[in-house]
Amino acid sequence: MPFGKYHVLIAHGEPTNCLIDGRKNACRYFTRLAQEHPEQPLYAEIAGQFGVIAEIILKKMYKAMNSTATHGYECGEKQKKAVAQLKTRQEIAGHIDEMKAADEKALALMKKLLAVLGREGAS
């Protein structure tokens, strides 16, 4: 194994870091659109859903893994012990379900926004 005993942490940590980066950027983007187009409330709603995901990662996922990082995932002995615990993995699974629900809401809102913008463009 190229990463030794920490390969499980890296397999979890790297996707988590990518997820938070993407959702934080999506939140920022839709927040900016909401500010530029206050007449369209869907932008703020979409931003809110992406913000929920970022908060879950920062406040719940990192905490479940005993990470003190405010940005980025730690891969040390504390995290290795945490991920070995069934309770930790169950907690993480619950957070993944929360994030999935927020992603699904964001997707539904974006589809609604596309339909609205399509109607406005056709006018």
N, C-alpha and C positions, 0 to 999 in steps of 0.2 A: 504494500500500500504506500503510495507516495506521500501521504500526509500522516502516516503513523496512526497512533491511537486517537487522533482528533478528526478523522475523516467523517464521522457521523455529524460532528458539530459543524464542519465546513459545509457538508451537504445540506444542513439546515440553515446555517447562518448566511451563506452567500445568497440564496434565494430570498431570504427575509430582508437582507439589505437592498437587493434589487427591487423588491416589492415596495418597500418604504420610499425609495428614491422615486420610483414611478408614480406612486400615489400622491406623494407630496408635490411633485411637479405638476401633476394633473390638477390637484387642488389649487395650486398657485395660478395655473393657466385659466381655469374656470372662474376663479375669484377675480382675476384681472378682467375677464370678459364681462362678469357681473358688474364691475365698476364702470366699465366702458359702455355697457348697455343695460342700465338699470330698469328699463322698460320690459326686459325679458327675465323673469324670476327663475326660470329653469337653470340659468348659469349658476346662480348661487346654490340652488338645490343640489346640482351635480357636484359642485365644489365641496359642499357639506358632506356628501357621501364619501368622496375621496379623502377628506379630512378625517372622517371616522376611522377609516382603515389605518391611516398614518398614526392616529392616537392609540389604536389598539396595539400596534407594533411597539410604539414607544413606551406605553404605560403598562402593557400586559405581557406581550411576548418577551421583550427583553427582561422584564421582571421575573417571569416564569423561569428563565434560564439563569437567574442570578447575575445578570449582566448589569454593570453600573454605567455602561456606555450610554451617552446621550445621542450619539449617531454612530452607527456601526455595531457590529456584533462581536462580542468577545469569544474567544475559543480557548479558554484555559481550563484548569483543573476543576474549578467550581462549576463551570458549565458542563463539563464531561460528567460530573457526578449528578447534576440536575437532570440531564437528559436520560440518564440511566434509570431514573425513577418513573414508574408507571404513572403516578399522579401528575408529574410534570408533562408527560406526553399526552395525557388525557386533557390537561388544562390547555395545552397548545392546540390540540384538535378542536376544542371548543372555541378558541379564538379564531381558528381558521374558518370555522362555520360562521362566526360573526362577520368576519371580513368578506366571506363569500356572499352573505346576505347584502352587505353594503355595496359590493361590486355589482350584484344583480340589480339593485335599486338604481345605481349610477347608470348602468346599461339601459334600463327601461327609460330613465329620464333623458338620456342622450338620444334614444330612438324617438321619443316624444319631441325633443328639440328639433331633430332633423325633419320630422313631419311638419312642425310649425314653420321652420325656416323654408322648407320646400314650398309650402302654401304662400308664404310671404314673397318668395322669389317669383312665383307664378303670377302674382298680382300685377 
